[in-house]
């Protein structure tokens, strides 16, 4: 099966993608702004130097004279590593001093006096070029003189790099923080899913009531789907049980008639083989009747567990009644049967009918499969629990079969053909009362089934 | 026969290195088998450089050094030409006219060099890792003790100007300085003097003009004349040369002016087109190294940025601490010094003040 990536991984991937794109955009923007800022800063120096130089132009003795101010160069020297080129052009377009092949960019039309600044190349190096204009109105020298100053870009690039680097570091730190925060938030947000899963996992397999875990709104559809499904399952199970009960009920009547008919068949008239067959039919019919009864009893127990209000009852009463009901009149007189109960009558919170049914089934089971010569039914209690113990001297169930014994229609070698609902019913009832069904084997001749029920501590009416 | 001749020639070359080449070229043969040949174009007197070159060869015995001497302006013209035509000119240029070296570097004629040694160079003496200042040389006054009475010894620029004014007749024609038309270093110092204090410099120039000051091409000439007593006072002499001369002539004394002292750092530059730029860099590293600086201080240039003044020099105890030292920064500002029009105008002004007022006999060499 193709494994779907986890929600966490999906979210992490998408968030990091978004953060990555965002960081890239921010860094690009930072680079752009850094470049603009560096250009602005150093353009000011360049323009300042050009203006200073233009200011130093003067007319002396009818000729243009240049006294290049050292301060202009010192100004440009603030960009420590950059080379400086300059050219002073007089009114006739002749170079007065400087680099006479330094070209000024063509100024746009109509702005001949404007301070002009642009990119360019000089001596194979990228430079920034500024041009300042000086209008001279001396009678002998009149017109426009120009000062062109160019500077290489090392300081600008260095500043741009530095600013960009710093911004990048900030962006990276911010992105990492955002990513870490998002991851924590996702983990936190996904916790209810985990909780819901755990709650559903922890449930008793027979518990088909709606899930009541508190979940965020987003998970409500999921929970209500589960509950809807549970509800339907519950209905189906109810339906099935009712069907089984109905079926068992319907079967019982013809079965009774069938038993009577078989009894009417006198087996004297049969030959030996026929008698054998007859006895088997009689035996199987008995088993069928018993199974039908158990099915009915099971259905009843389940029905009562769902619908009957529990009340304090005397466990001894219930056990005695069950004892009387379970021991048939036709019991083998050689078997020693006893019932022991203390005087203090332990009370439990329960449904007398279901409990009796449970005990009857246990005793019945013991009589049928366990008891050789002895059967004891005991009721006792301690500070916490009340116990109903059914002990016999049969071979019992080996410990490895104990777990299986309480399952419906379990088979084991020592109980061949005996599979039934006895222990299952008893356990279901005891569980519904908050108790447990257990086994105890003391030796070869003693096997005990113990029903443990929590003692009722309240006042008894 | 041929072999004998070669051997003899080799012996001659080894014994008399000075005769091995043209008169401005000196060869220092490798001490061991030659592995490289370094050509240095320099404006520094051979006498000052020789201790350094000898010591360098101790540490690099495989290198033959050709040392070629020029005047500052000649060397600049040569180097600019070579750079323009992209022809090689030596592996290392040494010039006291750092403005000219700076111009060369600005024009893209210099190769950049960084090493642990260059990292030690002060900020003001390093531009773009291309031009390095490797000396610390104050511009000083010199005087002849037999001619200038102790009471009259000038210790500031103003005192010098006043002295010339007061004792005009005595000092007429007896004061010498650089002819800045011929000497790049003279121009550089004069220009910085003018920048430093325009009024004092103007006064000094005027006084010197009245006193018919003598302009000479080179430090050596003036120092010789002051030592011999033909001149009494020399103005703006390079401290290293002046001190060297003072050590040889007991009558010659050096004064470090106390109002301000221009300090020049001799520049070094590796040309972009150098054939053996690596050797140039090696020698430059040596010059900047502690060992080179020590040799320079003891045997070649005598002054240093940190130490005290050499003995017998009239001046403050320690140039740097006294705060009067004004180093000429190796930086773009020198481009303004180097500007063609600027130079022309400044020299014209200077000539008009100093030369034209003088009697013709002092103006011509």
Contacts between the chains, C-beta under 8 A, distances in Angstrom:
chain1	res1	chain2	res2	distance
A	65	B	341	8.0
A	65	B	345	6.8
A	66	B	339	7.7
A	66	B	341	4.7
A	66	B	342	7.0
A	66	B	345	7.6
A	67	B	342	6.9
A	67	B	345	6.9
A	68	B	336	4.8
A	68	B	339	4.9
A	68	B	341	7.3
A	68	B	342	5.1
A	69	B	336	6.9
A	70	B	195	6.3
A	70	B	333	4.9
A	70	B	336	4.3
A	70	B	337	7.3
A	72	B	336	7.1
A	73	B	332	4.6
A	73	B	333	4.7
A	73	B	334	7.8
A	73	B	335	5.1
A	73	B	336	4.5
A	74	B	331	7.5
A	74	B	332	7.0
A	74	B	333	4.7
A	76	B	332	5.5
A	77	B	331	4.8
A	77	B	332	3.7
A	77	B	333	6.0
A	80	B	128	8.0
A	80	B	331	7.7
A	81	B	127	7.9
A	81	B	128	5.0
A	82	B	332	8.0
A	83	B	105	7.8
A	83	B	106	4.9
A	83	B	108	7.2
A	83	B	128	7.7
A	84	B	106	6.4
A	84	B	332	5.2
A	84	B	335	5.9
A	85	B	106	7.6
A	86	B	335	7.9
A	88	B	341	7.3
A	96	B	341	5.9
A	97	B	339	5.6
A	97	B	340	5.0
A	97	B	341	3.5
A	97	B	342	7.2
A	98	B	339	7.1
A	98	B	340	7.7
A	123	B	107	7.2
A	123	B	108	5.3
A	124	B	108	7.6
A	125	B	108	7.4
